[in-house]
Amino acid sequence: MLRILRHGFAVLLLTLLTQIGGLAWLLALALRRFLPWSGRLVFLALFVCVYAAATLVTHQVAPLFGRMPLPCFTSASLTVRTSFYCALNRNYVTPELKEAAEAFADHMASSFPGTTTLALDANFPFVSGFPLLPHLSHDDGRKLDLALYYRDDGGNFRNGETRSPLGYFAFQQLLANSPQPCADRRRFLTLRWDLAWLQPLFPDWDIEPERMKEALRWLSNEGRNHGIEKVFLEPHIPARLGISNDTIRFQGCRAARHDDHIHIQLR
């Protein structure tokens, strides 16, 4: 019974984290009886091989189900921040969103030569309505998180880099008189974590204002022609950049902070 529970937990966890990992675990369980060796390490090695093969197959098959992978290993204007997202199959979007993201990245690279736009969490490859934890809405291929553009203490643009290794959780601190929409709200059942204990671990970089301003301008104007309906961002960032548009919205006090990334979504 304990073994069944252990494998059941592994299947559930891997399914939640990668969508296809639970199936790969079950397939590895079925295949291990044909191996001349036994042991946990042998099984884990088998699972890694099966999962890697399943990921490669998913990359080819997902377009048939209306999802396209964002590029993971490329020097193009748009690339996923880290292969970690690709390994977990979190880099899939609809063809329309991929086209919009590529058009945006190409514009940024044209406006600021050499600029690379980094994608963070997108969606899983199959089945609309399947949650991409811990996100509340990344479940239909029409949502994508983009990294902020940063400059270091010397004012140098940090191309292809983010303050945190994953692009998340390194929050931009509010300036004096910045909008604070959640200052008086009770935080009950919320994902709005400040993670103050984690902030000292990240470099003290600021957003690169010229690129950020142009990014928000394009996303909220030309982006509409590509189907972009909403851009979620903490109010203090567009406020300090002098950008105001009804496409740029506050995500709400129960959702995660959005001053470590930009969330875009299609109609």
N, C-alpha and C positions, 0 to 999 in steps of 0.2 A: 504493500500500500504506500509506504514511504517513497519508494522509487517512482510509482505512478504520480504521486503528488509533486515530486521533484521535477519530473519531466513535464508535467502539466504546467507548473509555474514557469519553467523555461520557455515553453511554447507560448504562453500568454505574454510574458515579458518581451520576448523577441518579436512577437507579432505587433505589440504596441510600439516598440522602438523602431522597427524596420519594415513592417507590413509583411514581408516575405520570409523573415527569419524563422518564424514558428514552423512554417511549412518545410523549410530547409532542415530544421531540427528533426522533424518527423521522418523526412526522407533519409537523413543520416542514420536514424535509429533502424530503419528498414534495411539499409545497406550494410550496416556493421556486421551482420551475421555472415556476410560473404567474405569478410576479412580473415586472414590467417592469424591476426594478432588481436589482442583484447586489452582492455584497460581504459581509464578515463582520458589519458593524454592522447591515445590513439583515436578515441571517439571525438575528442575536441578537434584534432587535426582533420578528421574526416568531415566534421561539421563545417569547419572553415573552408574546406575545398568545395563542399556542396553549396555553401552560401555564396562563395565567390562565383561559382558557375551560374547559380540562379540570378545573381546580380547582373552578370553579363547578358544572360538571356533576357532579363527584364528590360535592359537598356535597348534591346532590339525589338521587343514585343510591345512595349508600352505605347509607342505611337499608334498602334492598331486600336488602342483603347482611348485615344485622344489625349495622351500625355507625352510631352517631349522633355528629354533631360537637358538641363543647362550644362554648359561645358565645365569640366573639372580640371583638365590638364591642358591649358592653352595659354597663349600670350595675347589672345584677342582682347578687345575692349571690355568684354563681359566675361567674368569667370567666377566660379564658386569660391568662397573665401578659403575653405579648407576641404581636403579630400574626405574628412570625417563625415560631412554631410552627404557626400556621394556614396560613401561606404554604407551609410544607413538608409540610402534610397530616399533622401529628403530633398532632392534637387529636381523634381518634376513639376512641370506646369503645362497648361494648355498651349497649343500652337499660337493662339492669339496673344497670350501673355508673353511667351518667348519672343515673339516678334516685337512687342512693345518694349520689353526690357532691352533687346538688342538695339532698337532704334534709339532708346535713351542713352545707352552706353556709347553708341557710335557718335551721338551728338556731343556727349561730354568729351570724348576723345578728340573730336574735331575742334571743339571750343578751347580745350586745354590739351594740346598734343601730348601724347604719351600717357594720358590718364586711364587707369584701369578701374572699372566699376565692379565692385564685389557683391555677389549675391550670397545671402545667408539661407535661412530655411525657406523652402518653397512648399512642396506637397509630395505625398506619396504617389507611386506610379499608377495605382489602380483604385477603383471604387470611390465615387463621390460620397461624402458623408463619413468617411473613415478619418478619425481624428489624428492630427499630427501634434501629439503632446509636446510641450505644455500649451501650445497655441489654442485659442478658442475658435478660430475661424479658418485655419489652413486645411480645408477638407474637400476642396472641389477643383484644385488645379488653377484657380483664378486669383490666388494670393501669393505674394512674394515679398520677402524682407530684403532690403538693400542696406549695405553698410554705409555709415557716414564717411565723409571725406575729412581727413585729419591733417593738421600741421603740428610740428613739434615745437619745443620751447624757443628754438631759433627761427621760427617762422617758415621752416622748410616743409613742403608738402610731402607726406608719407605715402607715396604711391603703392597701392597693393597691400597696405598694412592697416590694421585696426588696433585699438588700444588693448583689446583682449584677444586671446588666441582664436576664439569662436566668433568674435564680432559682437557678442552680447555681453550685458551685465556691467560694462564700463560706462556708467551714466554721466552725461554732461551736467555739471553743477549749475544751478540757477544763478544768474547775476542779480544784482540789486534791482528791486522793483520788477522782477520778472513775474509773469503770470503764474499763479500757484492754484490751479483749479481744485486740487484735492486736499488743500491744507486743513480744511475744517470737516473733512469727511471721516466717518468711522470706517476703519479697515476691517471688515468682517467678511470672511469668505472672499478674499481678494488675491489676485496674483501680482498686485502692485508692491513689489519688494524693492526696498532701497539698497539692501545688501551693503550697508555702510562698512561692515567689517572687511569686505572684499575690495573696496575701492583703492586703498593704499597700495595694492599689489600691481596696479596698472600704471603705465606712464601717464604723466600729467599733460596730455596733449589736448589741444582745443580743436574745434571744428575749423576746417579751412573755409573761410567765409565766401570767397568768390565762387568756388566750385559748389558749395552748398546752396548759395543763392540761385545760381544758374540751374542747379538740379531741381530745386523746388519750383522755379519759374517754368521749366520745361514740363515737368510732371503734371503741373496744374493747368497748363495751357495746351501746348502741342500734344501732351499726353492724352488729352481727351479724344483727339483724332485717332488714337490707337486703342481706345476703349477704356482708358484708365478713369475710374469713377471716383475713387477715394484714395487719399494719401493720409495715413495716420502718423502723427508726430506730436511730441509734447509741445504745447503752445509757446513755451519760452524760446524755442529755436527759431521758428518763423518770425516771432516778434522781434528778436534781436537782429534778424536779417532784413527786416522791413518788408516781409512777404505776407500778403493777405489774399486768400482765395477760398471760395466755398468748397473747393475740392480738398483742401488741406484741413483736416479735422482732428479733434481730440478723440482718442480711442475710449475714454471713460476711465473712471477711478477704480474699477474692479479688474481691468485688464493690466497686463504688464506695462511697465514704463516704456515709452517709445522715444527716449532721448539717447539711446544707444544704437538705434537703427531707424530706417524708414520703411513703413509698411505700405505697399501699393496693392490695389486690387481692381479687377475689371468689373464692368457692368454685368 
